[in-house]
Amino acid sequence: MLKENSNRNYKLSKNQKLHGRLGTLLDTNPEAEEFQILLIRQASAAKRASLMRSLSKTVIQLSRRAISRANPELNEEEVNLIFVANNYGDDLAKRLSRYLKQRYS
């Protein structure tokens, strides 16, 4: 976890200093993490892009599911509009909502 100091600069937590990098996985054995990093570095650009796309898809699905669970009364379109608002801003979500209303009217 990053800790904020008074002049808005960020410093590493004690755990991050021990691991020597910002992106360390706290729930992964350091040797396993190093092996995972090695495999990613050795993978082709196409494989890395595929992994990134898969991870992005999973994160989007989990985000939409969390919105849906927190708001069970919403339909799929409303969940998607909240997702857009949360990730891309209220302005885009409002414009998308107007577009969808016009399209289906």
C-alpha positions in Angstrom: 0.0 0.0 0.0 1.4 3.4 -0.9 1.5 5.9 1.9 1.0 9.6 1.2 3.2 12.1 3.0 2.4 15.7 3.6 3.8 17.1 0.3 1.7 14.8 -1.8 4.7 12.6 -2.8 4.3 8.9 -2.3 6.7 6.6 -0.5 7.0 2.9 -0.3 5.6 0.9 2.6 8.0 -1.2 4.7 6.8 -4.3 2.9 7.5 -2.8 -0.6 11.0 -1.7 0.6 11.7 -5.3 1.7 10.7 -6.7 -1.7 12.5 -3.9 -3.6 9.8 -3.1 -6.1 6.4 -1.4 -6.2 4.4 -4.2 -7.9 5.2 -7.1 -5.8 2.4 -9.7 -5.2 1.9 -9.9 -1.5 0.0 -13.2 -1.6 2.6 -15.0 -3.8 5.7 -16.7 -2.8 8.7 -14.5 -4.1 10.2 -17.5 -6.0 6.9 -18.2 -7.7 6.5 -14.5 -8.5 9.9 -14.4 -10.1 9.1 -17.5 -12.2 5.8 -15.9 -13.3 7.7 -12.8 -14.4 10.2 -14.9 -16.3 7.4 -16.7 -18.1 5.8 -13.4 -19.1 9.1 -11.9 -20.3 9.7 -15.0 -22.4 6.2 -15.0 -23.9 5.7 -13.7 -27.4 4.1 -10.3 -27.9 0.9 -12.0 -29.0 0.8 -14.2 -25.9 1.3 -11.1 -23.6 -1.4 -9.2 -25.5 -3.7 -12.2 -25.1 -3.0 -12.4 -21.3 -3.7 -8.7 -21.0 -6.9 -8.9 -22.9 -8.1 -11.9 -20.8 -7.2 -10.1 -17.5 -9.0 -6.9 -18.7 -12.1 -9.0 -19.6 -12.1 -10.6 -16.2 -11.8 -7.3 -14.4 -14.6 -5.8 -16.4 -16.9 -8.8 -15.7 -16.1 -8.7 -12.0 -16.8 -4.9 -11.9 -20.2 -5.3 -13.6 -21.1 -8.2 -11.3 -20.2 -6.2 -8.2 -22.4 -3.3 -9.5 -25.2 -5.8 -10.2 -25.0 -7.4 -6.8 -25.0 -4.0 -5.1 -28.0 -2.9 -7.1 -30.1 -6.0 -7.8 -33.1 -3.9 -9.0 -31.1 -2.7 -12.0 -31.3 -4.2 -15.5 -28.3 -5.0 -17.6 -28.3 -1.6 -19.4 -28.4 0.3 -16.2 -25.6 -1.8 -14.8 -23.6 -1.0 -17.9 -24.3 2.7 -17.6 -23.0 2.7 -14.0 -19.9 0.8 -15.2 -19.3 3.5 -17.9 -19.8 6.3 -15.4 -17.4 4.7 -12.9 -14.7 4.1 -15.4 -15.1 6.8 -18.1 -17.0 9.5 -16.3 -20.6 10.8 -15.9 -20.5 12.9 -19.0 -19.9 9.9 -21.3 -22.5 7.8 -19.4 -25.1 10.5 -19.8 -24.3 10.8 -23.6 -24.5 7.0 -24.0 -27.8 6.9 -22.1 -29.3 9.6 -24.4 -27.9 7.7 -27.5 -29.5 4.4 -26.3 -32.8 6.1 -25.6 -32.9 7.7 -29.1 -31.8 4.5 -30.8 -34.5 2.3 -29.2 -37.3 4.9 -29.3 
